[in-house]
């Protein structure tokens, strides 16, 4: 046990550069990776191999699995529904990013201030994050009911729109509810990021005569570069897995107006019982997600350790 | 990223170790559901398991009936209950993994067929024939959805649930109108109620199967049962039948004439908002399953007692279908798992003959306002709280020449899923009747 303890210390203390002590005892560091690796292999890698194999079969979940070659692949790639789902996923990804990033950035900067009322507000902003997606979806579904929802309760007829029934409005509503639920999380990330920026930078800028807005664009935003990349990665990759909220809120409807790829996969696999086709969609999602993550990492530059503090 | 030195050998060793670990973890993951109230013992006979649904009144009635059976000394049945939607996924996984309960709760039709095709449920045909008088204990129209290719794979249970027309009487009186008997009446009433500022029909369109009920009835009235039989039999281009196209056109005419309440595709049936529209007087009519009666009775007993009128779907002029036909869920069903041991199967069969539809159970269903599928129920209706409604349901079901099972239950799960999405598009006017037919023809044989 004592050996492990020292390893943990060496591991966490190492940071970007490995501690020389650890380098001389390589096997112990390998052990540190073991728990994560076991979980990754058991719950991500092996299922993924299973999915890959299933994509070449025809299986309804109960009868014998039969090899079907590329039939499922052909079915998925000739189905216009797949491209529609792919397009919707992409659209949802971009629109939710465009909506969430500015709002959570501004809110993050705002609640990073040390005034007491801002701390109180930060707690309030944080609340939606504590609710489960299913609960959020059920609540919004009831609030948006055109006859018995918010519109009827507050006597505001303009709120009585066909929120979840009109294909375009339903998409907008989904974006709104996602933003409502996840902006608090990203606000929190930005709040932490802003608090890391040395106050002396702002003081120097003030002496140089920079106003609030100039300070925001010339100091805050550049200093938050990696925070923005982290938050964007979480948003963009996370949007591939939006499922529970949309599933409960619209079920992919009306028609297929909100049937994103993750939902398409679930419905194909567990409602239509076509495990082969669902596996193909799952693989598309994996490739999509992987490419996206790598792309964003590239965007952030290769040298993640480069100093942001030149001249400090 | 600078990584610590890892020799290839140690990495391989690691990979091997973690694979073993993965198997260990996987083994931990396969625990079945814990049975509730697992009282063992009781009289002689073996044991069996049963999975059923939560939700009253069915859950309470089922548990009481099983308790009573367990006291007979013919075996002990343990009941585990699940919520409706999770159950549908769970039972499929359990059957696929060979861990099905002895008595499998189901809906008959397409899903039952997939079980039967995979040899997962017992063929009960000969057993039912040998058990004299057994088949006659049930309403005859309930056997259809349990019979596949002449073989019976399930026994009807619970209550029969035809789809009915519900009318708000006071709105009809205010408008000086009568409930519709033909489709022309329907279209006229749409104008009348729209003129009065009342929505003609309530519809929980977001749930999709609610919209499907309209198409089911229209197709039956216009083309008769043969049209859907051809679809069910997977005949090529069966959805292109002129009757399908006419039904779709009539639906879209109704949508265009504002026949359904504004924003109907935002309304979900699972919150019963569609029923609320009827009893709060915001809509004058509604097409819904017979369970809506119980739902509205819970929410607004006064309306159900004084303001509600119920009837069959109107006829369509020139249509081939018998206006006495009905659609809906003929019954729920119990199948016996083919993977169960002989002893378990014996207990399950003993339950079906001696534990199902005892006098107490039949009475409990009637008291709950539902029409049990037991033939003996008709004598017990008189004088009960919901006698009028139950008598109407009984008459409709027993006199109907054809009781069409809900399409999403009758078809294969893959077809049903595509059907629901396309019907939604049809109601949104995003698909023309021809496009609908083409899209559905593509599912034939899948």
HADDOCK unambig.tbl for C-alpha pairs under 7 A between the chains (distance, minus, plus):
assign (segid A and resid 18 and name CA) (segid B and resid 4 and name CA) 6.86 0.50 0.50
assign (segid A and resid 23 and name CA) (segid B and resid 4 and name CA) 6.42 0.50 0.50
assign (segid A and resid 23 and name CA) (segid B and resid 5 and name CA) 6.82 0.50 0.50
assign (segid A and resid 26 and name CA) (segid B and resid 4 and name CA) 6.74 0.50 0.50
assign (segid A and resid 26 and name CA) (segid B and resid 5 and name CA) 5.81 0.50 0.50
assign (segid A and resid 26 and name CA) (segid B and resid 6 and name CA) 6.53 0.50 0.50
assign (segid A and resid 38 and name CA) (segid B and resid 18 and name CA) 4.83 0.50 0.50
assign (segid A and resid 38 and name CA) (segid B and resid 21 and name CA) 6.57 0.50 0.50
assign (segid A and resid 38 and name CA) (segid B and resid 22 and name CA) 6.44 0.50 0.50
assign (segid A and resid 42 and name CA) (segid B and resid 22 and name CA) 4.66 0.50 0.50
assign (segid A and resid 61 and name CA) (segid B and resid 92 and name CA) 6.77 0.50 0.50
assign (segid A and resid 61 and name CA) (segid B and resid 93 and name CA) 6.67 0.50 0.50
assign (segid A and resid 61 and name CA) (segid B and resid 96 and name CA) 5.86 0.50 0.50
assign (segid A and resid 62 and name CA) (segid B and resid 92 and name CA) 6.58 0.50 0.50
assign (segid A and resid 62 and name CA) (segid B and resid 95 and name CA) 6.24 0.50 0.50
assign (segid A and resid 62 and name CA) (segid B and resid 96 and name CA) 3.89 0.50 0.50
assign (segid A and resid 62 and name CA) (segid B and resid 118 and name CA) 6.85 0.50 0.50
assign (segid A and resid 63 and name CA) (segid B and resid 96 and name CA) 6.86 0.50 0.50
assign (segid A and resid 63 and name CA) (segid B and resid 118 and name CA) 4.84 0.50 0.50
assign (segid A and resid 145 and name CA) (segid B and resid 266 and name CA) 6.58 0.50 0.50
assign (segid A and resid 145 and name CA) (segid B and resid 267 and name CA) 6.37 0.50 0.50
assign (segid A and resid 146 and name CA) (segid B and resid 263 and name CA) 6.66 0.50 0.50
assign (segid A and resid 162 and name CA) (segid B and resid 263 and name CA) 4.85 0.50 0.50
assign (segid A and resid 162 and name CA) (segid B and resid 266 and name CA) 5.90 0.50 0.50
assign (segid A and resid 163 and name CA) (segid B and resid 266 and name CA) 6.51 0.50 0.50
assign (segid A and resid 164 and name CA) (segid B and resid 266 and name CA) 4.67 0.50 0.50
assign (segid A and resid 165 and name CA) (segid B and resid 263 and name CA) 6.22 0.50 0.50
assign (segid A and resid 165 and name CA) (segid B and resid 265 and name CA) 4.25 0.50 0.50
assign (segid A and resid 165 and name CA) (segid B and resid 266 and name CA) 4.12 0.50 0.50
assign (segid A and resid 254 and name CA) (segid B and resid 206 and name CA) 6.76 0.50 0.50
assign (segid A and resid 254 and name CA) (segid B and resid 265 and name CA) 6.81 0.50 0.50
assign (segid A and resid 254 and name CA) (segid B and resid 424 and name CA) 6.61 0.50 0.50
assign (segid A and resid 255 and name CA) (segid B and resid 421 and name CA) 5.26 0.50 0.50
assign (segid A and resid 255 and name CA) (segid B and resid 422 and name CA) 6.80 0.50 0.50
assign (segid A and resid 255 and name CA) (segid B and resid 424 and name CA) 5.10 0.50 0.50
assign (segid A and resid 255 and name CA) (segid B and resid 425 and name CA) 4.91 0.50 0.50
assign (segid A and resid 256 and name CA) (segid B and resid 421 and name CA) 6.89 0.50 0.50
assign (segid A and resid 270 and name CA) (segid B and resid 89 and name CA) 6.70 0.50 0.50
assign (segid A and resid 271 and name CA) (segid B and resid 413 and name CA) 6.37 0.50 0.50
assign (segid A and resid 271 and name CA) (segid B and resid 417 and name CA) 6.66 0.50 0.50
assign (segid A and resid 272 and name CA) (segid B and resid 413 and name CA) 4.71 0.50 0.50
assign (segid A and resid 272 and name CA) (segid B and resid 414 and name CA) 3.71 0.50 0.50
assign (segid A and resid 272 and name CA) (segid B and resid 417 and name CA) 5.75 0.50 0.50
assign (segid A and resid 273 and name CA) (segid B and resid 413 and name CA) 6.45 0.50 0.50
assign (segid A and resid 273 and name CA) (segid B and resid 414 and name CA) 6.28 0.50 0.50
